[in-house]
Amino acid sequence: MSDHHIIPSSSSRGRGIGFAPIAAKRSAPKRDITDGLSAGPVSTLTVPAADEEIVAIKDVRCIGSYNWTDNPSPTILVPGSPRIWRNKQTPFTVPEDSGYQFCDQNGYRLPTTPLLPILVAVDSVASGSDISSTTIDWPSVDFIIDRNGLRKLMGWVGERKQSFRIDLQLAGEKTVLCNRWEAKTKMKTFGSYGYSFEEAITCAAPGCETGVGGHHRIVTYDFNGLKMVVRFEVDACYVPEDPPLASVDELATEVASKATLSERPTSTHVVDETISLTVIAAGKSVANESTVELTTRKTGNAMQWKEKYLQLYFSQTPELFIGTQRNGCFTDVQRKTIQSLSYVGDNIQKRLRMLGKALYAIQTLVGKSGSTGRLSLVGKDKELLVYERATSDSCLPNDYLKRFSAWGIDSMAGSWNVSVIRRALW
């Protein structure tokens, strides 16, 4: 999903799904960026100088995915599925976006532990897979972070004026947990057509009709020698234009996949005495090559290619579809591959090298704070300030923190036994 609140631009986009259930609800009051932090910063990070070594992402693997549902208690569908690209013919017209839209649904649904769905989804996918590509050695991970956080840090090394916060915590010997922090987790939309565009040109995948909160994908890769686990939203996926006719057995399987959620296997993961995360088995994993980012632009307005490229780059999403509109009438949908934007990557290679060095500096800082340290990065204008948090609250429940210790037991995803129970949610 687009981090539209970071970069004001003439383009707009976002999930068309999910806004109707919250359209009538008022947004929570805006939080102050220093809420719960020390009176002043304890240090200031400086933008590191770039070295000459080329930085590239390698060894990319998808290790988990999920969709949020609109259930009153936190509930995700695993592995879930992205919405499906319909290849709708232009021209077509959509209404202006309205109501409230999530800009951070993980923080909205699980405000104290927004990273928890990452580990739970990875566990659930690995436990149902016969291939080792979905497992991960958690103590070897350097960062667990949202794509949104990487883009914010990229803006800092590029000396762009911005305001953001990322809450940090050490897990195990070296893993840095990065909690996304937003002043508001949902915002009122106005003057845009991006959400309506996505609603018009995509449809829900079979079994994920209740997955109103977008499809979240979790990948691991090597970035500048650091082992990253990165979460991001996928706007859509597409299937072959001329798929073969389904057999009777395949049709029967599809019908079975549409069974009501109350009939599907579920598991419950306790966060604390009052909150738990429920997992429902639903959806189907999709290949990375099929995933797509969606965006819109007004006729005559230029695209911010650097930001769009970074969105693709940090998630390794292969394609970007751009809808061109005037007053909600879409006349063209352009397709761009990440390879076709490689010239943008060449132009920002220096910034990528600076980001790589900055991540090492952040890891060192968090490591020195120890397991009880609670630090937050606060971007103000072009500075990156380091604050201490007043609370000792953890980014993850203790049972999940244990797997990051090298001497811990069952640190491999999938070896943590999850008891599967069946129960009706409604």
C-alpha angles and dihedrals in degrees: 000000000000118000087222096164092063102058117034106213146151090256122082135187145139143140113321088197121077102032098095096064092054099034093103097043122096118235119250117256115279113262123227113247091234096051109138094006132120118275091259140005118282092209144349124234118222124214106258123232115255120245125212099255115111114243119215138163114243142167094038117187132169107225103173149353141186146173125224118231128209092245111138090238118056106277132165134188113227128235084358120176138245119249113270123249109240098195090226114196119245141267103056134141130225131187122255114271114266140176127028124321129196117246092176113016094170090059091045096051098036107020095170098043110023091157094059096088088060094062094037093051093046090050093048095048093046093048090057097043131088094200126085094220090086096056125088136191100232098197089060093057116106101190137016105193144144119250085241090065093051091052091050092051089047088056090052095053087048089055094239118159109246144137121231144133134212121187114217136200135171117238118190117330101327116350114124114209111206116198115199112232124198129178086223125016093203130031139194113253126221139162096015139101102195098105093046089047092056092046090053099047100039136052133201117270117245110278094017100079090119093048094107099159104068131261115287118203127195121206135174125210145151115261116180091333094311121119105229132192107197130185124200142152123260114212099199148333131214135217128213111291093234108032116182118261111274118248122234090257092052091050090050090051091051092050090049090051089061094063114135116274091243088066095053129092112268136184130195126217117195118225097176140321092297106030134056134167117229121206121203120191105236141128132030132267115247130208117258090238089066098054122107139191116216129206139159136215136189116249109269096018121117123239122239094233097179092059093043091049092051090051090056094039100053091048095034089229107168102212143037122199115201121199115203116208146167117201090343096309109124113207102170143018115204123198122214126181123211087242091058088056094050090115087066090053090052090053094052098040091109091055091049090054090050090050091052091055091044091056090055089051091050091049091052091049093050092044091056090052090061131209093308095048119109113194132171131199114220120191112206117176102312097336129095110211127191118220133178117234118234093220129069092211112141127235088226136028112266094249089062095043090060093069091066092065112099090219093047124113125251096006091160115097111248095033091084103093114234115194110221117215133176120228138149114250094197 
